[in-house]
């Protein structure tokens, strides 16, 4: 299998899903054995980081690693 074949298959699978959210991306990542970098790419591509920002603000945390 080519280097990016799993990512291509995951993309095709995700585009067929009725709801495209972080849960679907995580499922695709497990199912197609994607790397953490590929999973992050899919999250950024499809969600634009919106869900991550929402969960961080819900938890009262910022993206800055230095803040406590």
C-alpha positions in Angstrom: 0.0 0.0 0.0 1.3 3.5 -0.8 2.4 5.9 1.9 -0.9 7.9 1.8 -3.3 5.2 0.8 -4.8 4.8 4.3 -5.3 8.6 4.5 -7.1 8.5 1.1 -9.3 5.7 2.2 -10.1 7.5 5.5 -11.0 10.7 3.6 -13.3 8.7 1.3 -15.0 7.0 4.3 -15.4 10.3 6.2 -17.0 12.0 3.2 -19.7 9.3 3.3 -20.5 9.8 7.0 -23.8 11.5 7.9 -22.1 13.5 10.6 -18.5 14.6 10.4 -17.2 15.4 13.9 -14.2 14.6 16.0 -15.7 11.2 16.9 -16.0 10.2 13.2 -12.4 11.4 12.6 -11.1 9.3 15.6 -13.1 6.3 14.3 -11.5 6.7 10.9 -8.1 7.0 12.4 -8.5 3.8 14.3 -10.1 1.9 11.4 -7.5 3.0 8.8 -4.6 2.9 11.3 -3.6 6.5 10.7 -0.8 8.3 12.4 -1.5 11.0 15.0 -0.3 13.5 12.5 -2.8 12.3 9.9 -5.6 12.4 12.4 -4.6 16.0 13.3 -4.6 16.9 9.6 -8.1 15.5 9.2 -9.3 17.4 12.3 -7.8 20.7 11.0 -9.0 20.1 7.5 -12.6 19.2 8.4 -13.1 21.1 11.6 -10.6 23.9 11.4 -9.8 23.4 15.0 -13.2 24.7 16.1 -14.1 21.7 18.3 -10.7 21.8 19.9 -11.0 25.5 20.7 -14.6 24.9 22.0 -13.5 22.1 24.3 -10.5 24.1 25.6 -12.8 27.1 26.4 -15.3 24.8 28.0 -12.6 23.5 30.3 -11.3 27.0 31.0 -8.0 26.4 29.5 -6.1 28.3 26.8 -3.9 26.8 24.1 -0.9 28.3 25.8 1.1 25.6 27.4 2.6 28.0 29.9 -0.6 29.1 31.4 -1.9 27.3 34.5 
